[in-house]
Amino acid sequence: MSTNFDIAQLRSSCATCSLRELCLPVGLNDQEVHLLGEVVSHKRKIRRGGYLYHTSTKFQTLYAIKSGFFKTCILEEDGRQQVTGFHMTGELLGLDAISGDLHTCDAIALENSEVCEIPFAKLEEISRTIPSLMRHFHRIMSREIVRDHSIMLLLGSMKAEERLASFLLNMSRRFAIRGYSETSFILRMTREEIGSYLGLKLETVSRAFSKLQHETLITVNNKHIQILDLDRLKLKMGNTSCLT
């Protein structure tokens, strides 16, 4: 990296990214931010429908989504795709491969996207110099574990419209964290992909959308969702926590 490395530019570019949890809140000095910047500076563009990585490929890199949207999925024995997650700007991809050294799913771009590549070996190396980086990285991994647990509870205990309400609230919260509207957003995934993720058939997802709209909780215009009453939508889920 050149000697005129722009610390302010790195801090600005990471402002809406999950990497802000690795560097910005922990009071790193400019030299330490410089070290991190050398690790995450490489960018990679993925066109819509393109693969970021495939199942069973060797793990070497984590990916921070700089812009765009991805789904992760596995291929069932009958050839169907099972969606395991949706990932938006500012989130990390590749955590699934850390324990086994192989990716356990495919990651596919739902729109033209760009990621920052983070070689894991280099991240571990600089974490020995900046221990707070690994502590914050562990927090990110812990949050992913909690999310997976929440999904299991969701699929086992909720009716269709409750699952959909939980999903929409989860998306709402994630958009809000990144400074976007929590009540008006575009869903980049199809209803079929939502159904695969929530364990519902396509027609069941469509009925659930219609029911929430009939109850004036949301309006739907193609993929644009408008949440009309967040509090009532939360009540739709009862006492079960939505995805974190």
C-alpha positions as MATLAB code, in Angstrom:
seq = 'MSTNFDIAQLRSSCATCSLRELCLPVGLNDQEVHLLGEVVSHKRKIRRGGYLYHTSTKFQTLYAIKSGFFKTCILEEDGRQQVTGFHMTGELLGLDAISGDLHTCDAIALENSEVCEIPFAKLEEISRTIPSLMRHFHRIMSREIVRDHSIMLLLGSMKAEERLASFLLNMSRRFAIRGYSETSFILRMTREEIGSYLGLKLETVSRAFSKLQHETLITVNNKHIQILDLDRLKLKMGNTSCLT';
ca = [
       0.000    0.000    0.000;
       1.294    3.477   -0.763;
       2.763    5.696    1.928;
       0.017    8.262    1.421;
      -2.550    5.792    2.790;
      -5.661    7.756    3.716;
      -6.775    6.855    7.259;
      -9.852    9.063    7.009;
     -10.860    7.327    3.776;
     -10.605    3.873    5.406;
     -12.614    4.984    8.407;
     -15.249    6.486    6.122;
     -15.477    3.423    3.863;
     -15.889    1.135    6.870;
     -18.606    3.289    8.460;
     -21.472    1.071    7.243;
     -19.496   -2.177    7.203;
     -19.258   -5.035    9.693;
     -15.499   -4.347    9.779;
     -16.227   -1.240   11.828;
     -16.678   -3.726   14.684;
     -13.137   -4.957   14.080;
     -11.437   -1.555   14.142;
     -13.439    1.632   14.595;
     -14.974    1.232   18.087;
     -11.870   -0.132   19.778;
      -9.800    3.049   19.685;
      -7.115    1.921   17.253;
      -4.416    4.424   16.451;
      -3.632    5.364   12.844;
      -0.801    2.831   12.565;
      -3.096    0.017   13.716;
      -5.851    1.083   11.311;
      -3.164    1.150    8.626;
      -2.306   -2.494    9.398;
      -5.944   -3.507    9.142;
      -6.338   -1.512    5.930;
      -3.527   -3.488    4.308;
      -5.454   -6.692    5.033;
      -8.899   -5.606    3.812;
      -7.933   -3.345    0.913;
      -8.478   -5.860   -1.909;
     -11.950   -5.628   -3.501;
     -13.776   -8.157   -5.672;
     -16.885   -7.613   -7.803;
     -19.506  -10.349   -8.289;
     -22.232  -10.000  -10.886;
     -25.825  -10.982  -10.112;
     -26.112  -14.781  -10.125;
     -22.355  -15.205   -9.733;
     -20.737  -17.366   -7.069;
     -18.517  -15.853   -4.413;
     -17.519  -19.351   -3.295;
     -18.739  -22.929   -3.669;
     -19.485  -25.720   -1.211;
     -16.383  -27.733   -0.243;
     -13.881  -25.168   -1.555;
     -10.906  -24.593    0.727;
     -11.273  -21.802    3.251;
      -8.758  -18.996    2.983;
     -10.691  -15.744    3.072;
     -13.523  -13.965    4.822;
     -15.585  -11.492    2.840;
     -17.106   -8.218    4.026;
     -19.946   -7.121    1.745;
     -19.086   -3.578    0.636;
     -22.225   -3.325   -1.507;
     -24.928   -5.693   -2.684;
     -26.781   -8.738   -1.401;
     -26.025  -12.489   -1.241;
     -27.773  -15.726   -0.389;
     -26.078  -18.807    0.997;
     -27.508  -22.201    0.111;
     -26.811  -25.912   -0.047;
     -27.826  -28.364   -2.766;
     -30.199  -31.108   -1.614;
     -29.894  -34.688   -2.907;
     -32.928  -34.150   -5.159;
     -31.265  -31.122   -6.791;
     -33.235  -28.438   -4.929;
     -31.508  -25.454   -3.363;
     -31.998  -24.999    0.374;
     -31.403  -21.375    1.323;
     -29.503  -21.069    4.599;
     -29.176  -17.294    4.852;
     -29.345  -13.829    3.314;
     -26.496  -11.355    3.704;
     -26.507   -7.630    3.006;
     -24.092   -4.714    2.781;
     -21.928   -4.490    5.900;
     -22.087   -8.183    6.845;
     -19.459  -10.936    6.794;
     -19.490  -14.070    4.640;
     -17.378  -17.200    5.004;
     -17.659  -17.789    8.736;
     -19.115  -21.254    8.051;
     -15.714  -22.547    6.911;
     -13.546  -21.611    9.891;
     -13.982  -24.830   11.891;
     -13.693  -27.374    9.075;
     -11.421  -25.440    6.683;
     -13.977  -25.979    3.894;
     -17.002  -23.915    2.912;
     -20.244  -25.694    3.833;
     -22.470  -23.814    1.373;
     -22.544  -21.791   -1.843;
     -22.640  -17.987   -1.713;
     -24.483  -16.424   -4.662;
     -24.975  -12.720   -5.447;
     -28.622  -11.639   -5.626;
     -27.563   -8.388   -7.321;
     -24.336   -6.895   -8.629;
     -22.157   -6.785   -5.529;
     -18.694   -5.949   -4.253;
     -16.831   -7.517   -1.337;
     -13.660   -6.755    0.601;
     -11.470   -9.848    0.865;
      -9.935  -10.545    4.268;
      -7.291  -13.321    4.184;
      -7.933  -15.151    7.447;
      -4.266  -15.993    8.074;
      -3.373  -12.301    7.853;
      -6.274  -11.394   10.138;
      -4.974  -13.856   12.737;
      -1.472  -12.492   12.305;
      -2.351   -8.852   12.952;
      -4.671   -9.919   15.767;
      -1.553  -10.999   17.667;
      -0.433   -7.387   17.409;
      -3.905   -5.959   18.078;
      -5.667   -8.453   20.424;
      -8.886   -6.403   20.533;
      -9.483   -7.301   16.868;
      -9.941  -10.983   17.650;
     -12.211  -10.238   20.619;
     -14.533   -8.259   18.358;
     -14.288  -10.930   15.675;
     -15.402  -13.510   18.238;
     -18.415  -11.320   19.008;
     -19.387  -11.409   15.326;
     -19.101  -15.224   15.271;
     -21.149  -15.482   18.448;
     -23.905  -13.387   16.890;
     -24.003  -15.777   13.909;
     -24.424  -18.719   16.288;
     -27.307  -16.946   18.030;
     -28.918  -16.243   14.646;
     -28.682  -19.926   13.657;
     -30.298  -20.903   16.965;
     -33.081  -18.381   16.396;
     -33.765  -19.894   12.976;
     -34.197  -23.340   14.538;
     -36.710  -21.930   17.026;
     -38.483  -20.057   14.244;
     -38.970  -23.125   12.067;
     -40.132  -25.278   14.936;
     -42.648  -23.086   16.709;
     -44.250  -20.519   14.380;
     -47.119  -20.430   11.931;
     -46.485  -19.228    8.377;
     -47.477  -15.586    8.892;
     -45.505  -15.481   12.157;
     -42.398  -16.752   10.346;
     -42.826  -14.146    7.642;
     -43.417  -11.365   10.200;
     -40.238  -12.423   12.004;
     -38.305  -12.436    8.744;
     -39.501   -8.949    7.785;
     -38.697   -7.564   11.226;
     -35.238   -9.070   11.019;
     -34.661   -7.405    7.662;
     -36.068   -4.149    9.054;
     -33.635   -4.181   11.976;
     -30.633   -4.996    9.784;
     -31.466   -2.177    7.366;
     -31.926    0.238   10.288;
     -28.531   -0.666   11.770;
     -26.957    0.416    8.490;
     -28.768    3.741    8.431;
     -31.541    2.814    5.991;
     -35.291    2.984    6.524;
     -36.641    0.340    8.860;
     -40.131    0.548    7.371;
     -39.509    0.831    3.621;
     -37.084   -1.444    1.789;
     -36.556   -3.693   -1.231;
     -36.332   -7.468   -0.801;
     -33.635   -8.712   -3.172;
     -34.667  -12.352   -2.849;
     -37.631  -14.087   -4.514;
     -40.616  -15.432   -2.600;
     -39.452  -18.916   -3.458;
     -36.092  -18.182   -1.817;
     -37.859  -16.749    1.242;
     -39.928  -19.931    1.413;
     -36.840  -22.115    1.207;
     -35.241  -20.149    4.044;
     -38.352  -20.223    6.247;
     -39.310  -23.812    5.487;
     -42.500  -22.834    3.619;
     -43.900  -23.613    0.183;
     -44.133  -20.794   -2.344;
     -47.925  -20.641   -2.212;
     -47.802  -20.523    1.596;
     -45.417  -17.564    1.473;
     -47.756  -15.776   -0.960;
     -50.750  -16.391    1.328;
     -48.777  -15.121    4.325;
     -47.881  -11.913    2.475;
     -51.525  -11.476    1.502;
     -52.699  -12.023    5.076;
     -50.254   -9.483    6.531;
     -51.317   -7.010    3.863;
     -55.024   -7.676    4.503;
     -54.429   -6.946    8.191;
     -52.863   -3.595    7.150;
     -49.532   -4.538    8.703;
     -47.627   -4.160    5.441;
     -48.076   -3.123    1.833;
     -46.333   -4.984   -0.985;
     -45.486   -3.574   -4.411;
     -43.465   -6.210   -6.281;
     -40.375   -6.517   -4.039;
     -40.870   -3.221   -2.234;
     -42.105   -3.683    1.335;
     -43.692   -0.937    3.420;
     -44.213   -1.806    7.084;
     -47.241    0.159    8.224;
     -47.130   -0.695   11.934;
     -43.941   -2.102   13.466;
     -45.480   -2.615   16.894;
     -48.433   -4.601   15.576;
     -46.111   -6.654   13.387;
     -44.056   -7.532   16.471;
     -47.230   -8.578   18.281;
     -47.912  -10.943   15.394;
     -44.998  -13.029   16.611;
     -46.307  -13.419   20.147;
     -43.524  -13.926   22.690;
     -41.093  -15.588   20.308;
     -37.990  -13.564   19.488;
     -37.338  -12.842   15.842;
     -34.041  -13.516   14.094;
     -31.160  -11.442   15.427;
];
